[in-house]
Structure formats: C-alpha cells, structure tokens
Amino acid sequence: MLKLYNTLTRRLDEFTPMSHDRVTLYTCGPTVYDYLHVGNWAAYVYWDTLVRVLKFNGYEVERVMNITDVGHLVSDADDGEDKLEKGARRDGKTAWEIAEHYTEAFVRGMHEFGLVPPEHMVRATDFIPQQLALVRTLKEKGYTYQTSDGIYFDTSKFPRYADFAQLDLAAQKAGARVEANSEKRQPWDFALWKFTEPGKRRDMEWETPEDLLDSHGRETPGAASGVASAIMGFPGWHLECSTMAMELLGQTIDIHTGGIDHIPVHHTNEIAQSEAASGVQFARYWLHCNHLKIDGGKISKSLGNGYTMTHLKERGFTAMDLRMFILQSHYQSEGNFSFDILTAARNRLKNWRDTACLRHQVHDRLDDDTKRNDAPQYLSPQAAIGAMREALNNNLNTPEALSIIDESFSSISQRPLGAIYRAGLVELLQAIDDMLGLQLLDSTPDISDDAKQLLVERRRARDDKNWARSDELRDQLKAMGIIVRDTAHDTIWTYA
C-alpha cells in the first residue's frame, strides 16, 4: 500500500489513482534562465524517486514537466522583469537563446542524474494559443479584470482561494506593500496575461487577442490616427502550468509536485484558475519537498554558495554522488548541504559499488534457487527488496530504504565469496537501481580478460609465496583502476 503526504488534506493518504493502473503526474519544471544549483536538483531527484516507486508498484505513469521559458517574473507580486529577459541581458543574448542554452543544460543534467524522462517535457512558449484560450474561458466566466499592465484573476470570485495554503488574507492585506500595483482589486490577485510596457519591446511577446481586452486601456501609438495598434503581451507564470497539465493530462490529474515555496502563491494560483475554468478538482494529491540549505543557511548567489554541478565536478564529485546525498534526507525534511556530508555520501556509494562488484566474482552452483533464497546463510533478496519497497511506499522514506540496503550489503560483505548467492545479489541490485536510480549495475561492469589474467597470476604468486611478484601484479592492476584486497578466504577486487 502506497501512502503519500498530501498537502491538500494535510495528512498521510493512501494513494488510489483515478485509473487502477495509470497515474497522471505533473512536475513543476525549471525556469531556464541559469544553471540549476544543488537545491534545484534535489527536487528533481525526489520526484524521480516518486516516479520510480509508482512504476515499481505496477503503475503506468504519464507525466508532464514544463520548461518555463517565459513569464516567470522576479517577484511573486507580478512586478519586476521576466527572469528570461534578465538572463538575456546578463549573458548578452536574446531570451530565446538563453532558453535554448539552459534547457539543453537541464536535459544533460537529467541524463547525468539518471532521471526517468517525462512522457511530455513541454515549453511554455509552445502553448501560447492554449494559454490564451484558458484566459478566454476565465473571462467568459467572469473571473478576470483588466488593468493598465495586464489581465488579472479576480480571487474574490473564487471563495476557496485561501484554503489550499491556509492563507490569512486579512493579515496579508494589512502587510501589503504601499508601492504594490494599486489597480489590483486584492493584493493577491495575480496576472494571467501581462502587457508589454509602452514604448518597450520584448524578445518574447505575442499579440493580445482583441476579444480578451475590455479596451486598450492606454494610449497606443496609432491612437491619434484612429488606427488601433496591437497590445503585445506574454503569459503569467502560473497560467502555463494549468494549461499544459489540463491540455495533456485532463482537467483532473492524480498528482502534482513542487517545492514548499510553491504552496502559498504558484500552486494556490494554479488551483484557482484551473478549477474556476473547469469546475472540477484540479489535482487529487499535492506533494511538496522542503528546502535544501547550505551549511545551515540559504542558497544564494550573493553568498557564493549556489553550487552547480560544474562546481561539484571541479571538486571531484559526480551527479550520482549528489543523488546519494539527496536520498539520505526525506523529501519533507529540510536538508543541509556541506561538502563533508557530500563526501560521506560519495563514500557510501563507493561501498555499495564495491558490493555490486562481487556479482562478477561469485558463481552460483546447481543448488535449488528456492532453497538458496530461504537459507539463512544466504542473502534473501525478496526480504530485502520487500523491506525497501515498504519503506518507500511509506511516503517515500528514502533514508530508511538506504539503511535497509546498508544492512543487507554489510551482511554480504562479511561472507566468503562462496556463501554469496549471485542471482539474489543481482536481483537486489536491480531493485535498488529501479527504485532509487543509483545505477549500481551500470557503474560496475566486469573487468577485462587481461585484468582477470593478472588476478590469476597474482593468486599463483601468492600460493608460491612470491610476495614481490604478487605486489608487482597488484600495482599493475591498480594502474588499470582495480584495487585488490586479500581476505582470510578470498582475493576480492573493486574499482579504484
């Protein structure tokens, strides 16, 4: 039984999808104006784990992940500039070039982290007509109003607006900034469609359809001649997610994921505009991951701690090292990043890979598999896999799942090679890779025939007590990236 903490109900709910074997899932994707930092990647690793656990439970998953390449303003108050436009000015490129560059960087990162690709990874700029259609529906139903800078959603027309995030709107109104948009009817009303500022031109802008406008609402260049000029604009950040989720997955989806910072604004606004338009529930389960801090503080470029994968690689770490680090914390817990903790995670992963290498060094005999599976002297893969699955089915408890694997691998490593059930070990490794995506099998291929020949020669040298030759062969293997360790029973190799 899979249980997930549902932000909508504020409790641990048993997961039951609308379809008995298919799950519809929407993941808030990146705003592609810069490289992702370690905190950003944590969210995608957690939601990748969710996808993997759903699949391991036999569900077919259809997921949409958006690429925000327009409309994400630097302020939740619908003011300031678009992050893509800001990034374009910073890098001396167009917003279109910025979006393409950082989208490609994100896709490369997904591959490095071994993330399961979503069935639909879609860009906001590819859904402009559909977003305008959603604004049109909301206008026809009386949920919008126009100001001089855009078309806004009137939250007073949606009585449940504050429910999802349990907002105290009265307190928010009392604390609203004086300089906030005075044309808003309520401070928390949000932009569905923003107009390009008069006299300015954006890299990304589209003509606002006449039927969406109450009136131009401002003087336009052609007004004096009696010729109406088009009002250019662009979508609000919240609009794109509702549009793409409903267009591709339906008006009601099973699961929507994001960070806890999305709860009070972005996801609250998504619910309002989606349910106002459709008249039905938007998402049945909402999952939110907590923040990742750096040495106990906030991640901030101004503090020089917005570490990207490039920074980590420069220090000798890999995406899989960071993935292990992320999985060591529960997605609802506030994480803390430090290079000491990351080093410990890398060492843990190295130890697991050493255990994975053992499958190349043992050979099952003609014993009955069922007996080997149940005999106490052998690893029981089904028991370990079952315990790991139970932990992950309990609200994606990755720390507990990792502890179960540690215990199983410790038991294996203490046994002579002849007492290790190879098929069981492979089965366990496959389950770990399927559910946690750590690529233990892919990262530990068998060594070459030449290396195996050196191991045979070294074994003979040791049998002959030719220690000098034994050491020489050990050094040759080390130069090939292979470490040899002699135990009371066996000679075991691992990768350096």
C-alpha positions as CSV (number, residue, x, y, z in Angstrom):
1,M,0.0,0.0,0.0
2,L,1.5,3.3,-1.1
3,K,0.9,6.3,1.2
4,L,1.8,9.8,0.4
5,Y,1.6,13.1,2.4
6,N,-1.0,15.1,0.7
7,T,-0.7,18.9,1.2
8,L,-4.3,19.2,0.2
9,T,-5.5,17.2,3.2
10,R,-2.5,17.8,5.5
11,R,-2.3,14.1,6.2
12,L,-0.7,10.8,5.0
13,D,-3.2,9.5,2.5
14,E,-3.4,6.1,0.8
15,F,-2.7,6.6,-2.8
16,T,-5.5,5.5,-5.2
17,P,-5.3,6.8,-8.7
18,M,-8.4,7.6,-10.8
19,S,-7.4,4.7,-13.1
20,H,-6.4,1.4,-11.4
21,D,-3.2,1.1,-13.4
22,R,-2.4,4.6,-14.7
23,V,-1.2,7.7,-12.9
24,T,-1.2,11.2,-14.3
25,L,1.5,13.4,-12.8
26,Y,2.6,17.0,-13.2
27,T,6.0,18.2,-12.1
28,C,6.9,21.9,-12.0
29,G,10.0,22.1,-14.1
30,P,12.8,24.7,-14.2
31,T,12.8,28.3,-15.3
32,V,15.6,28.1,-17.8
33,Y,17.5,31.4,-17.2
34,D,20.5,29.9,-15.4
35,Y,22.2,26.7,-14.4
36,L,20.5,24.7,-11.7
37,H,22.1,24.6,-8.2
38,V,22.1,21.6,-5.8
39,G,18.8,22.7,-4.2
40,N,17.1,22.7,-7.5
41,W,18.4,19.2,-8.4
42,A,17.2,17.8,-5.0
43,A,13.6,18.4,-6.1
44,Y,14.0,16.5,-9.4
45,V,15.7,13.6,-7.7
46,Y,12.8,13.3,-5.2
47,W,10.2,13.4,-7.9
48,D,12.2,10.9,-10.0
49,T,12.1,8.6,-6.9
50,L,8.3,9.1,-6.8
51,V,8.0,8.1,-10.5
52,R,10.2,5.0,-9.9
53,V,8.2,3.9,-6.9
54,L,5.0,4.3,-8.8
55,K,6.4,2.1,-11.6
56,F,7.7,-0.5,-9.1
57,N,4.2,-0.7,-7.8
58,G,2.9,-1.6,-11.2
59,Y,1.5,1.7,-12.3
60,E,1.9,3.2,-15.8
61,V,2.9,6.8,-15.3
62,E,2.1,9.6,-17.7
63,R,4.0,12.7,-16.6
64,V,4.2,16.3,-17.8
65,M,7.1,18.5,-16.9
66,N,7.1,22.1,-18.0
67,I,10.0,24.2,-19.2
68,T,9.4,27.8,-18.1
69,D,10.9,29.8,-20.9
70,V,8.7,32.9,-20.5
71,G,6.6,34.7,-17.9
72,H,8.4,33.9,-14.6
73,L,8.8,37.3,-13.1
74,V,11.4,38.1,-10.4
75,S,8.7,38.9,-7.9
76,D,5.6,37.0,-6.9
77,A,3.7,40.3,-6.9
78,D,3.6,40.3,-10.7
79,D,6.1,43.1,-10.9
80,G,9.7,43.3,-11.9
81,E,11.1,41.8,-15.1
82,D,10.9,38.4,-16.6
83,K,13.7,36.1,-15.5
84,L,14.5,35.1,-19.1
85,E,14.8,38.8,-20.1
86,K,17.0,39.4,-17.1
87,G,19.2,36.4,-18.0
88,A,19.4,37.6,-21.6
89,R,20.7,41.0,-20.5
90,R,23.2,39.3,-18.2
91,D,24.6,36.9,-20.8
92,G,24.4,39.3,-23.8
93,K,22.0,37.0,-25.7
94,T,18.3,37.0,-26.7
95,A,15.8,35.4,-24.3
96,W,15.2,32.7,-27.0
97,E,18.9,31.9,-27.0
98,I,19.0,31.9,-23.2
99,A,16.1,29.5,-23.0
100,E,17.6,27.1,-25.5
101,H,21.0,27.1,-23.8
102,Y,19.8,26.4,-20.3
103,T,17.1,23.9,-21.5
104,E,19.9,21.9,-23.1
105,A,22.0,22.1,-19.9
106,F,19.0,20.9,-17.9
107,V,18.4,17.9,-20.2
108,R,22.1,17.0,-20.0
109,G,21.8,17.2,-16.2
110,M,18.8,14.9,-16.2
111,H,20.8,12.3,-18.1
112,E,23.7,12.6,-15.6
113,F,21.4,12.1,-12.7
114,G,19.7,9.2,-14.4
115,L,16.3,10.8,-14.2
116,V,13.4,9.0,-15.9
117,P,12.4,11.2,-18.8
118,P,8.9,12.6,-18.5
119,E,6.5,11.5,-21.2
120,H,5.9,15.2,-22.0
121,M,8.6,17.8,-21.4
122,V,7.0,20.9,-22.9
123,R,7.9,24.6,-23.2
124,A,5.6,27.4,-22.2
125,T,6.2,29.2,-25.5
126,D,4.8,26.2,-27.4
127,F,1.4,26.6,-25.7
128,I,0.7,30.3,-26.1
129,P,-2.6,29.7,-28.0
130,Q,-3.8,27.3,-25.4
131,Q,-2.9,29.7,-22.6
132,L,-4.8,32.5,-24.3
133,A,-7.8,30.1,-24.6
134,L,-7.7,29.5,-20.9
135,V,-7.7,33.3,-20.2
136,R,-10.7,33.5,-22.6
137,T,-12.6,30.8,-20.7
138,L,-11.9,32.6,-17.4
139,K,-13.0,35.9,-18.9
140,E,-16.3,34.4,-20.2
141,K,-17.0,33.0,-16.7
142,G,-16.4,36.4,-15.1
143,Y,-13.1,35.7,-13.3
144,T,-10.9,38.4,-14.9
145,Y,-10.4,42.1,-15.0
146,Q,-8.1,44.3,-16.9
147,T,-5.6,46.9,-15.6
148,S,-3.1,49.1,-17.5
149,D,-0.5,46.4,-17.3
150,G,-2.4,43.2,-17.8
151,I,-5.3,40.8,-17.4
152,Y,-5.7,39.6,-13.8
153,F,-7.6,36.8,-12.0
154,D,-10.1,38.2,-9.5
155,T,-9.6,35.9,-6.5
156,S,-12.7,37.3,-4.7
157,K,-14.7,35.4,-7.3
158,F,-13.1,32.1,-6.1
159,P,-14.2,31.7,-2.4
160,R,-11.8,28.8,-1.8
161,Y,-8.7,30.7,-2.8
162,A,-7.1,30.7,0.7
163,D,-7.9,27.1,1.6
164,F,-5.1,25.2,0.0
165,A,-2.3,27.1,1.6
166,Q,-4.4,28.1,4.7
167,L,-3.7,31.7,4.0
168,D,-4.6,34.5,6.3
169,L,-5.6,37.0,3.7
170,A,-6.6,39.7,6.2
171,A,-3.1,39.7,7.6
172,Q,-1.6,39.7,4.1
173,K,-3.7,42.8,3.2
174,A,-2.6,44.6,6.3
175,G,1.0,44.0,5.4
176,A,0.8,44.6,1.7
177,R,3.4,46.9,0.3
178,V,2.3,50.5,-0.4
179,E,4.1,50.5,-3.7
180,A,2.2,47.4,-4.9
181,N,0.0,47.6,-8.0
182,S,-2.8,50.0,-6.9
183,E,-5.0,48.8,-9.8
184,K,-5.3,45.3,-8.3
185,R,-8.7,44.7,-6.6
186,Q,-7.0,42.4,-4.0
187,P,-3.2,42.4,-3.3
188,W,-3.1,38.6,-4.0
189,D,-4.9,38.8,-7.4
190,F,-2.5,37.5,-10.0
191,A,-1.7,38.2,-13.6
192,L,-2.9,35.8,-16.2
193,W,-1.5,37.9,-19.1
194,K,0.9,40.8,-18.8
195,F,1.1,43.6,-21.3
196,T,4.5,44.7,-22.7
197,E,5.3,48.1,-21.2
198,P,4.5,51.0,-23.5
199,G,7.5,52.0,-25.7
200,K,9.3,48.8,-25.0
201,R,9.8,45.6,-27.0
202,R,10.5,42.2,-25.5
203,D,12.3,39.2,-27.1
204,M,9.2,37.1,-26.2
205,E,5.9,38.7,-26.8
206,W,2.6,37.9,-28.6
207,E,-0.3,39.9,-29.8
208,T,-3.1,40.1,-27.2
209,P,-6.4,38.9,-28.9
210,E,-8.9,41.7,-29.2
211,D,-11.7,39.6,-27.5
212,L,-9.6,39.3,-24.4
213,L,-9.4,43.1,-24.0
214,D,-12.0,45.2,-22.2
215,S,-10.4,48.2,-24.1
216,H,-6.9,49.1,-24.8
217,G,-6.8,50.8,-21.5
218,R,-3.9,53.1,-22.5
219,E,-2.8,55.3,-25.3
220,T,-1.3,53.4,-28.2
221,P,1.0,54.7,-31.0
222,G,-1.7,54.5,-33.6
223,A,-4.5,56.0,-31.5
224,A,-4.1,59.6,-32.8
225,S,-4.6,58.4,-36.4
226,G,-7.6,56.4,-35.5
227,V,-5.8,53.1,-36.2
228,A,-5.8,50.7,-33.3
229,S,-2.4,49.1,-32.7
230,A,-2.0,45.7,-31.2
231,I,-1.2,45.3,-27.5
232,M,1.7,42.9,-27.1
233,G,2.0,40.7,-24.1
234,F,3.1,37.5,-22.5
235,P,1.7,34.8,-20.1
236,G,1.9,34.8,-16.4
237,W,4.0,32.1,-14.8
238,H,1.0,30.3,-13.2
239,L,-1.0,30.2,-16.4
240,E,1.4,27.9,-18.2
241,C,1.3,25.0,-15.6
242,S,-2.5,24.8,-15.5
243,T,-2.7,25.0,-19.3
244,M,-0.2,22.3,-20.0
245,A,-1.4,20.0,-17.3
246,M,-5.0,20.1,-18.4
247,E,-4.2,20.0,-22.1
248,L,-2.1,16.9,-21.9
249,L,-3.4,15.1,-18.8
250,G,-7.0,16.2,-18.4
251,Q,-8.9,18.6,-16.2
252,T,-8.2,16.5,-13.1
253,I,-4.8,14.9,-12.5
254,D,-3.7,12.4,-9.9
255,I,-0.5,14.0,-8.5
256,H,1.0,17.5,-8.7
257,T,4.5,18.0,-7.3
258,G,6.7,21.0,-6.5
259,G,8.6,22.8,-3.7
260,I,7.1,24.1,-0.5
261,D,7.7,27.6,-1.7
262,H,5.1,27.0,-4.4
263,I,2.3,26.4,-1.9
264,P,1.2,29.9,-1.0
265,V,1.4,31.5,-4.4
266,H,2.1,29.4,-7.5
267,H,0.1,26.3,-6.6
268,T,-2.6,28.3,-4.9
269,N,-3.0,30.3,-8.1
270,E,-2.9,27.2,-10.3
271,I,-5.8,25.7,-8.3
272,A,-7.8,28.9,-8.5
273,Q,-7.5,29.4,-12.3
274,S,-7.8,25.7,-13.2
275,E,-10.9,24.9,-11.0
276,A,-12.5,28.2,-11.9
277,A,-12.2,27.3,-15.6
278,S,-13.1,23.6,-15.4
279,G,-15.5,23.5,-12.5
280,V,-13.8,20.3,-11.2
281,Q,-10.9,19.4,-8.9
282,F,-7.5,20.2,-10.5
283,A,-5.2,17.7,-8.6
284,R,-6.1,15.0,-6.1
285,Y,-2.7,14.7,-4.4
286,W,-0.2,17.5,-3.9
287,L,3.4,16.6,-2.9
288,H,5.9,19.3,-1.8
289,C,9.6,18.9,-1.0
290,N,11.4,21.0,1.6
291,H,14.3,23.4,1.1
292,L,17.9,22.4,0.9
293,K,20.2,24.8,2.8
294,I,23.9,25.3,2.5
295,D,25.9,24.9,5.8
296,G,22.6,25.7,7.6
297,G,22.0,28.9,5.6
298,K,20.0,29.9,2.5
299,I,21.3,29.2,-1.0
300,S,22.2,32.5,-2.6
301,K,24.4,33.5,-5.4
302,S,25.3,36.7,-3.5
303,L,26.7,34.4,-0.8
304,G,28.7,32.4,-3.3
305,N,27.0,29.1,-2.3
306,G,24.8,28.5,-5.3
307,Y,26.7,25.4,-6.2
308,T,26.0,23.9,-9.6
309,M,27.2,20.5,-10.9
310,T,30.1,22.3,-12.6
311,H,31.3,23.4,-9.1
312,L,30.9,19.9,-7.8
313,K,32.7,18.3,-10.7
314,E,35.6,20.7,-10.1
315,R,35.9,19.2,-6.7
316,G,35.8,15.6,-8.0
317,F,32.1,14.8,-7.3
318,T,29.6,13.3,-9.7
319,A,25.8,13.6,-10.2
320,M,25.4,10.1,-8.6
321,D,27.3,11.3,-5.5
322,L,24.8,14.2,-5.2
323,R,21.9,11.8,-5.8
324,M,23.0,9.6,-3.0
325,F,23.4,12.7,-0.8
326,I,19.9,13.9,-1.6
327,L,18.3,10.4,-0.9
328,Q,19.9,10.4,2.5
329,S,17.2,13.0,3.6
330,H,13.5,12.7,3.4
331,Y,11.8,14.9,0.9
332,Q,9.7,16.6,3.5
333,S,12.7,17.4,5.8
334,E,14.8,20.5,5.5
335,G,18.1,19.3,4.0
336,N,21.6,20.7,4.7
337,F,24.4,20.6,2.2
338,S,28.0,20.6,3.0
339,F,31.0,19.2,1.3
340,D,31.7,17.0,4.3
341,I,28.3,15.4,4.1
342,L,28.6,15.1,0.3
343,T,32.0,13.3,0.8
344,A,30.3,10.9,3.2
345,A,27.6,10.2,0.6
346,R,30.2,9.6,-2.1
347,N,32.0,7.1,0.3
348,R,28.7,5.3,0.9
349,L,28.1,5.0,-2.8
350,K,31.6,3.7,-3.3
351,N,31.0,1.0,-0.7
352,W,27.8,0.0,-2.4
353,R,29.6,-0.3,-5.7
354,D,32.2,-2.5,-4.1
355,T,29.4,-4.8,-3.1
356,A,27.9,-4.7,-6.6
357,C,31.3,-5.8,-8.0
358,L,31.0,-9.0,-6.0
359,R,28.5,-10.4,-8.5
360,H,31.3,-10.8,-11.0
361,Q,33.4,-12.8,-8.6
362,V,30.9,-15.4,-7.5
363,H,29.2,-18.2,-9.4
364,D,26.0,-20.0,-8.4
365,R,26.2,-23.7,-8.4
366,L,23.4,-26.2,-9.0
367,D,21.7,-25.6,-5.7
368,D,18.0,-25.2,-5.8
369,D,17.2,-21.4,-6.1
370,T,14.3,-21.5,-3.7
371,K,16.4,-23.2,-1.1
372,R,19.2,-20.7,-1.6
373,N,16.7,-17.9,-1.4
374,D,15.4,-19.0,2.0
375,A,18.5,-20.5,3.6
376,P,19.8,-18.3,6.5
377,Q,23.4,-18.4,5.2
378,Y,22.5,-16.7,2.0
379,L,21.1,-13.3,1.3
380,S,17.3,-13.3,0.9
381,P,16.7,-10.8,-1.9
382,Q,13.0,-10.9,-1.6
383,A,13.1,-10.0,2.1
384,A,15.5,-7.1,1.5
385,I,13.5,-5.8,-1.6
386,G,10.3,-6.1,0.3
387,A,11.6,-4.1,3.2
388,M,13.0,-1.5,0.9
389,R,9.7,-1.2,-1.0
390,E,7.7,-1.0,2.2
391,A,9.9,1.9,3.3
392,L,9.5,3.8,0.0
393,N,5.8,3.1,0.0
394,N,5.6,4.8,3.4
395,N,5.7,8.4,1.9
396,L,9.0,7.8,0.0
397,N,11.1,7.2,3.1
398,T,14.4,7.1,1.3
399,P,16.6,7.3,4.5
400,E,15.0,4.1,5.8
401,A,15.4,2.4,2.4
402,L,19.1,3.3,2.4
403,S,19.6,1.9,5.9
404,I,18.0,-1.4,4.8
405,I,20.4,-1.6,1.9
406,D,23.4,-0.8,4.2
407,E,22.4,-3.7,6.5
408,S,21.9,-6.1,3.6
409,F,25.3,-5.1,2.0
410,S,27.1,-5.3,5.3
411,S,25.8,-8.9,5.7
412,I,27.0,-9.8,2.2
413,S,30.5,-8.2,2.6
414,Q,31.2,-10.3,5.7
415,R,30.7,-13.6,3.9
416,P,33.2,-15.6,1.9
417,L,32.5,-15.4,-1.8
418,G,31.3,-19.0,-1.9
419,A,28.5,-18.1,0.5
420,I,27.1,-15.3,-1.7
421,Y,24.1,-16.1,-3.8
422,R,24.8,-14.3,-7.1
423,A,21.3,-14.4,-8.5
424,G,19.9,-12.9,-5.3
425,L,22.5,-10.2,-5.3
426,V,21.8,-9.2,-8.9
427,E,18.1,-9.2,-8.1
428,L,18.6,-6.8,-5.2
429,L,20.9,-4.5,-7.2
430,Q,18.3,-4.3,-9.9
431,A,15.6,-3.4,-7.5
432,I,17.8,-0.7,-5.9
433,D,18.5,0.8,-9.4
434,D,14.8,0.6,-10.3
435,M,13.6,2.3,-7.2
436,L,16.5,4.7,-6.3
437,G,18.2,5.2,-9.7
438,L,21.7,4.8,-8.4
439,Q,23.0,2.9,-11.4
440,L,24.9,0.3,-9.4
441,L,24.8,-2.2,-12.2
442,D,25.8,0.1,-15.0
443,S,28.6,1.7,-13.0
444,T,30.2,-1.7,-12.1
445,P,30.9,-3.7,-15.2
446,D,33.1,-6.8,-15.1
447,I,36.8,-6.3,-15.5
448,S,38.6,-7.1,-18.7
449,D,40.0,-10.6,-19.5
450,D,43.6,-9.1,-19.2
451,A,42.8,-8.0,-15.7
452,K,41.4,-11.3,-14.8
453,Q,44.6,-13.0,-16.1
454,L,46.6,-10.8,-13.9
455,L,44.5,-11.8,-10.9
456,V,45.1,-15.5,-11.7
457,E,48.9,-14.9,-12.0
458,R,48.8,-13.0,-8.7
459,R,47.0,-15.8,-7.0
460,R,49.6,-18.3,-8.2
461,A,52.4,-16.0,-7.0
462,R,50.8,-15.8,-3.5
463,D,50.4,-19.6,-3.5
464,D,54.2,-19.8,-4.3
465,K,54.9,-17.2,-1.6
466,N,56.4,-15.0,-4.2
467,W,55.4,-11.8,-2.5
468,A,57.5,-9.5,-4.7
469,R,55.7,-10.8,-7.8
470,S,52.4,-10.5,-6.0
471,D,53.0,-6.9,-5.2
472,E,54.1,-6.2,-8.7
473,L,50.9,-7.6,-10.1
474,R,48.8,-5.7,-7.6
475,D,50.5,-2.5,-8.8
476,Q,49.7,-3.3,-12.4
477,L,46.1,-3.8,-11.5
478,K,46.0,-0.6,-9.6
479,A,47.3,1.2,-12.7
480,M,44.3,-0.2,-14.5
481,G,42.0,1.2,-11.9
482,I,41.4,-2.0,-10.0
483,I,42.1,-2.4,-6.3
484,V,42.8,-5.9,-4.9
485,R,42.0,-6.8,-1.3
486,D,43.1,-10.1,0.3
487,T,40.8,-11.6,3.0
488,A,41.1,-14.8,5.1
489,H,39.2,-16.6,2.4
490,D,39.4,-14.8,-0.9
491,T,41.0,-12.2,-3.1
492,I,38.4,-9.5,-3.9
493,W,38.7,-6.7,-6.5
494,T,37.0,-3.4,-6.6
495,Y,37.3,-0.3,-8.7
496,A,39.6,2.5,-7.6
